[in-house]
Amino acid sequence: MAYQSVNPNDGKLLKSFEHMSAAQLERALAQAQTCFETWRHKSYAERAVIVNKAAALLHAHIDDFARLETVEMGKRIDEARGEVRFSGDILAYYAKHAESFLAPVKLHPKTGKAHVESSPTGVLFCVEPWNFPYYQLARVAGAQLMAGNVLVVKHAGCVPQCAIAFEGLLRDAGAPAGTYTNLLISYEQSDGVIDDPRIKGVALTGSVAAGRSVAARAGQNLKKSTMELGGSDAFIVLDDADLDKTIPWAVWGRMYNGGQTCCAAKRFIVLDSIADRFLARFKTALEALKPGDPMDEKTTQGPLSTEAALVQLLAQVDAAVKGGAKLLMGGKRIARPGSFMQPTILTDIQPGNPAFRDEFFGPVVSFYRVKSEDEAIALANDSDFGLGGSVWTQDEARGQRLAGRIDTGMMFVNNIDWADAELPFGGIKNSGYGRELGHMGIQEFVNKKLVRSGHIAAPV
């Protein structure tokens, strides 16, 4: 049974779901294709009525959506509410701005007239992860539905109820059948969907391994794809950083969503002159976190999403220690029901250690001391990933100069606030390619057609 809803706070099975049959999948794809032929011709204003209604429904039922997310993947209830609210904001953002983002662009050839116009490409296949069960869906749905595309979506196997709830949201908002379809399908069926000629593009957010597989399949079919994969973001603390402001962000950056965030702070690179003070305060702050039921607002550390995620993370920490890293704190599961792990700090990680390259998707800190800015930059860039990162300094111009030398898709100076619908999200290297959100996100799956007119004499 691939789709299982299990409460990670106590390990109890909530619901199970069967895979779609081949006939059900075919009906879903046929319905999406039929819907596209109508949806593509609707005006932006007509599409916006539905997308705005979906945004309003999310905002009106924040607690209902949030509670479902908390029991299904363990996100603390306050964080879940914030995700639901932000998801509604994203939908409303694209309902408001899509038409201007995709307006024809006038060009200036030497003779005649020319412009580039945007048009939808068709049915898109989206493969989405469990760590943000609504936000990941909203950021493809808002942009691509407003662009005139329609979506078929394979969500993660551990959040089927959230997946079904989001599909219901669009239906309740008045979206025609086939506009947005949740597919409870296997990996083998997913390959068939990518191969299907009705699918015109593929968007995935997930692991590097999943990205390699899905991108290769899309490439074989000559279909456009976007990949938002893992990250191992550097959190660079310069010698003049204000620790009163930096430490709270360090805790949030590593522990938000249980540390299960692609663009979380994962590698803490600290100049030697401030390293002891930073580490002592960071350790104290992590020790103060209170594990507990994520439905309880007093809880400051929730469980990992699944037992399998916990087991994998524990194995990664053990491998790091065997490889020579020092365990400053944590490293074990918490003795209570559910999939809880102690906040963990690893130090003395050498380049040959698997921890030097791997992504830790949970409450594990990799801590590095460096002697100079140049050493910090070199270490930050010595990564297979290139999603985001941050710089902490009281000299903002200094921080921006340093940020400009880091090879990532996103950099933040004295914050890690990526939660703005206007800001493009995505990375480079093994973190993938393409962008979601902002003006750039809506451009990924539209045809940019050149139209040139004018009486121009044929070449002799």
N, C-alpha and C positions, 0 to 999 in steps of 0.2 A: 504494500500500500504506500505509494509514493507521497501522497498528500495527507499529512497528519498534523493536526493541530494539538500541540502538547504544551501545557503550561509549564514553563521552565522554572517557575517559583517552587513547584512541588512535584514536577515530573508526571502529573496526571494527564492521561489522554482525554482530550475534549471531544474531538470529532475526527472521522476519517472520510476520505473522498476517493472514489474510483477514478481511474483515468477515463477520458472520453474514448468512446469507440471510434473506429475509423469512419463510420457513417456519420456520427455526430460531428467529428472534426471537419469532414467534407461539407456538411451543411453550414457550419460556422464560417468556413472560408467562402463558400458560395454566397452566403448572405452578406458578408463584408464586401465582396466585390460588387454585388448588386447595389448595396448602400452607397458605395463610393460614387457610382455613376450619377446618383442624385445629390449626395452631399457636396461633391466638388463644385456643383453649380449654384449652391446656396450663397447668398451674399455674406460678407463678413458680419453684418448686423444680425442676420438670421442665425448664424452660428453662435454669435456672442450671446444671444438670448439664452441658449442652452448652457453654454459654458459658464456664464454668469450665474445661472440658476444653480448649477452644480457647486459653484463657489459659495453661494448663499446657504445651500443645504449643509455643506461642511461646517461653515461658521455657526449655523443654528444648532448643529448636533455634535459639537466638539466632544462632549463627554462620552457620547455613545460610541463614536469612532475610536476615541482614545482608550476607553476601557477594553474594547476588543483587541486592540494592538498590545496593550499591557499584558493581558492574560495569554496572548498567543506567542509573543516573542520577548516578553519581559522588560520592555522599556518602562522606565519609571513614569508614573502617571502625569507628572507635570511636564516632562519631556514629550510624552505622547500628545498631550493637549497642544503643546507648541508646534509639533509637527503637523497636526491636523489644521491648525490655524494657518500655518505657512503654506500648506498645500492649497487651501482655499485662496490665499493671496496670489499664488502663482496662476491659478485658473483665471482669477479676475484680471490679473496683469495682462495676460495674453488676449483676453476678451477685449480689453481696452486698446491695446497697442498693435495687434496683428496687422490690421489694415495698413497702418503707416509703415510698419516694418517691411511689408511686402509690396509697397506701392511701386509702380514702374519707375525705373531710374533712367533719366534722360542722359544720352551720350552726345558727343559733339564731333562727329566725323567731318572730314574736310569738305565732303559734299553730301547733300541729302540730309535726311533725318534718321536718328536711330535711338532706340531705347531697349532696356532689358526688362522683361516682365516675368513675374513669378507665377508658377502654377503648381498645384499639388501633383504628386507622382502616383499615388494609389494606396493600396493596402500595405501597411507597415507591420512588421513582426517585432515585438518588443519582449526582451527577456530581462526580467527585473529581480532584484535581490530582496532579502527579508529584512535588512537592517533599518530601512525606512519604508515600511509597507505602503504608505500613502504618498509621501513626498516623491519617491522615485516614479510612481505612476503619474502624479500630477505634472511633473516637469516634462514628460513626453506628451501626455494627453493635452495639456493646455496649449502648447505650441503647435503640435501636429494636427489636432482637430480644428483649431482656428485656421491653419494653413489650408485646410480642405482635404487632408488625408484622413483615412480611417485606420483603426488599430485593432490588431489581434495580439493578445498579451499572455505570455507564459510567466506567471509569478513563481516565487520560490515555494518549494514543497512544504515548508513549515509554517507558512502564513496563508493558507487557503481561505480562511474566513475573511481576512482583510481584503484579499483579492476579490472575493465574491461581493463584499460590501462596496468596493469601489465601482465595480461594474453596475451594481444596483443604484449607486449614486447617479451615474450618467443616465441610466434608464429613468430614474425618478425626475431627473432634470428635463426630460423630454427628448433625449437623444433617440433618433430612429434606430430600430433593430439593425445591428451590423456596424454601427458607428464605433463602438468600443466593445470588444468581446474578450472575456476571460477564458483562457484555454487550460483546462486541467489535463495536461498531456505529458508524456514521457520524453526523455532525451531523444529517443529514436524517432518519435513522432515530430519532435522539434526539427530534426534534420529534414524530414519530409516537408515541413512547412517552409523552411528556407528554400528548398528546391522548387516549391510550387511556383509556376509562372505568374500566378496572381499576386504574389508577394513582390513588392518593388523596392523594399529597403528593410534593413535589420538594425535595431538599436539594442545594445546589451549593456547592462551594468552588472558587474560581478567580478569573479576572480580572474587572474591571469590565464589559468588553464581553460576556463570557460571561454574567455575572450579569444584565445588561440583557436579553439575548436570552431566557435561560431563564426569568427572572422574568416577562417579558411573556407568554411562552407559557403559563406556569402560570396567570397572572392571567386570560388569555382563557378558560381552562378552569375558572376559579373554584376553583383548587386551592391549598391552603396551601403556602407555600414558605419555606425559610430560605436566606439568602445570606451566605456568608463570603467576602468579596472581598479586594481589595488593602489595603495600608496604607502610610503614610509617617510612621512613628512618630517622635516627638520624643524626643531624649535630652538632657534639660535639666540642665546642670551649673551649680550655684550657686557663689557665691564662696567658700563655706566647705567645699566638697567635699574629701574625702580622696582625693587622686589615686592613692595606692597601691592603694586599693580600687576606684576608679572606672575607671582605665585598663584593667585586665583585663576588666571588664564591657563597656567600650566596644569592645574588640577582639572579644569573644565576641558581643556584640549585633549588630555589623555583619557579622562573618565566619562565624558559625555557619551550617552548611549552605551554605557558599559565598556567604553573603549572600542566599540564595534563600528567604526566610521572610517571610510576610505581616506578622508582628509584629516583624520585625527593627528594630533602631535604624537609622534612615536619615537623619534630620535632626538634626545635633548643634548644639544651641543653647546657647552658653556665655557666661556673664557676662564682660564685657570684662576685669575685673581678674584673672581666672584663665585667660583664653583662650590667651595665648601659651604658658604652661607646659603646659596641657592639650594643645594642638596639637603642640608639640614632642615630648612623650612619646608621644602617640597615633601620630604619624608614625613614630617610631623603632620602636614595637611592631609596626606594620603591615609595616615594612621587614624585620623579623626573621622573618616567616612564610616557610615553606619549601614551595614548590609541588612536587608530585610525585604518584606513583601513590597514589590514595586507599586502596588495599589495604595500603599500607605504613604501619604505625603511627607512624613517625617523620615522616610528611608532616603539615604543619600547614595547607596550603591545597590543596584539591582542585580539579577542573575545574568549570565550569558544566555544567548538565544536558545541554545540546545545543549544537551549533554555531550553530543559529538563535538561541538565547538569547544567546550571546556576540556575534554580529553585531548584534543589536538593541541590546545594552548599549553596545557601542562607538559605534554611531550616536547614541545618546542623549548620550553624553559629548561627542562632536564637536559636536552641536547646542548643548549647554550652553556650550561654549567659544566657538562662533560667536556665541552670545547674550550674551557678555561675562563669563562666569565664568572664574576663573583656575584652572589646573590645577596644584595644589601637588605632586602626585606621581601616577605611574601613567598611566592613560588608554589603554593599549595592550594587545594580546594578548601573552602570554608566549611567547617563541621556543622552543617545544618541541611535540611532538605533543600532540594533544588540544585541548579547548576551554577553555584557561586564560586568565584576565585578570589583569593587574596590579592589586593593591589601589590604589585611586584616591581622591584627595581633591580636591573642588571647593570653592572659596571664592568670595566676592564674587558670590553669586547674587542677582540683582535680581528683583523681582516679575514683570517682563515676560519673563524667561527661561523657556523650557519646563521647565528643571530645577526651577524653583520649585514647579511643580504636579505634575510627573510622579513616578511611583514607579520607583526604580532597583532592579531585582530581581537583585542581584549585588553584588560587592565595591566599591561606590562610596559614598563618604561625601560628604554635603552639609553644609558647615560654615558656621555663622552666629555672628557676635558680636552680643551685645545689651548694653545699658547697665543694665537693671534687670529685676527680676522681672516687672513688668507688661509690659515689652516682650517678654520670653521667652514669657509666656502668650499674648500677642496673636499672636506669630509661630507658636507651636505650634498655635493654633486656626485660623490662616489656611491651611487645608488642605482639600482636597476629601475627604480621608480622615478616619476617626475610629476606628481599630482599637485601638491601644495607645499607650503612651508611658512614660517614666520620668523621675524627678527624683533628683538626686544632691546630698546635703547631709549635714552632720553633725548637723543639727537635724531630727530625724524629724518633730516636730510641724509645723515649717515646710514640710517636704516634703509632708506630707499636706494641709496647707492649699492648697499650690500644685496638687497633684494634683487636688483637688476642683474646680479652676477650668478644667481641661483637658477639652475636649469629645471624649471617646473612650469606648469600651466597657470599656477596661481601663487602669489606671495602676499603676505599680510605683515604690516608693520605696527606693532603694539596692539594687535588684536588678532583674532582668528574668526572674524564675523563674515562667513560666506552666505549667511541666510538672508539674501536679498534677491528677489526675482529678477532684478535688473542686472545682476552680476553673472557673467558667463562662467560656467563650471566645466572643468575638464583638464586633462593633463597631456604629458608627452612620455616618451620611452615606454616602459612596460605598464604605465598608467593609462595607456590607450590613446585614442585620437577622436577628434570631433568635440563639439561643445553643446551643452544644454543650458537653458535659461538665457535671459537677456536677449538682445537683438540677434546675437549669433545663433542661439538655439533654434529659432524658427526657420533658419536658412538651410538646415542640413538636408532636408528631404523635399525640397521644391526644385522644380526645373527652372533654370535661369535662361530664358529664351531671348535671344537677340532678334529684334525686328528692325530692319533698315528699309527705308523708303526713299523715293526720289528718282527723277528721271536722269539716269547716268548712262552715258553712251557706252556701248559695248567696246571692249578693247579691239583694236584693229589687228 
